[in-house]
């Protein structure tokens, strides 16, 4: 921050409604110079938009996809190559956006960097974000561009059968856009990434911010390939079993979790095993925790909630086992809701659920 920016920030802290002209007169500079300084303070994350709300509390940054989820669930057994009677739901989604919303619902100040279209769905996302205190002013809003869409079909057990993701919009997030938000990322307590981001952006983030703590969701086996060269730069990695095999370059089914653990080089890895719990890799420690059984209503948002649980536990300074229990509790709350994000998701409910499953 420059000396002039510090002067302006100090004034804004005590007089947030002061006009740019009044600032210019007081500092004896031009109004256009004040506008430039305020723009820089916005980019650096020291103020939060109109009214000059000063950013003083700690925050996290999530960088990843934001899209609309269209989900179909059959009433009976899923029949391929046929029309299935069932239910279709439309909701806000995207791995990065879902993680960000879950974190915001846990009272974590969260800033999302993503790309949305200047369309009905994009405007709906922005309005919804205001209701849950999720900061989206750092997102790119593109005119004449549709917001990304994720189409999923669940089977009769409400597990994912097949999906199609139309995520082209996130490709408009370039390295230059990240550079413009560099200070925002550097000052964050941690930064969560999903691999919907382009290879160039992921490379820039994971090689260009040596002091930033990165949590990464590999998203899928194919997209996990993008982060293979940068595993050592990742603080916390959250793959499922398939993604862990891809990242460890060990594909044989007979290989043990311990063998995969030796090949993964992130500081901490939490391998989600679905109904079989989670396998934790922490430096030289390997722990497996079993998840209590649950009647799954919707499996789509479980991984996103799991990541939010990892973020929450890290910020609270929890040990590795309690971190896993918190993450599994968060995932459980997502699995028990028909919505991708449980509308009742909260810090109080998360802690209560963790204590319940630990006693089982």
Order of alpha helices (4+ residues) and beta strands (2+ residues): alpha-alpha-alpha-beta-beta-beta-alpha-beta-beta-alpha-beta-beta-beta-alpha-alpha-beta-alpha-beta-alpha-beta-alpha-alpha-beta-beta-beta-alpha-alpha-alpha
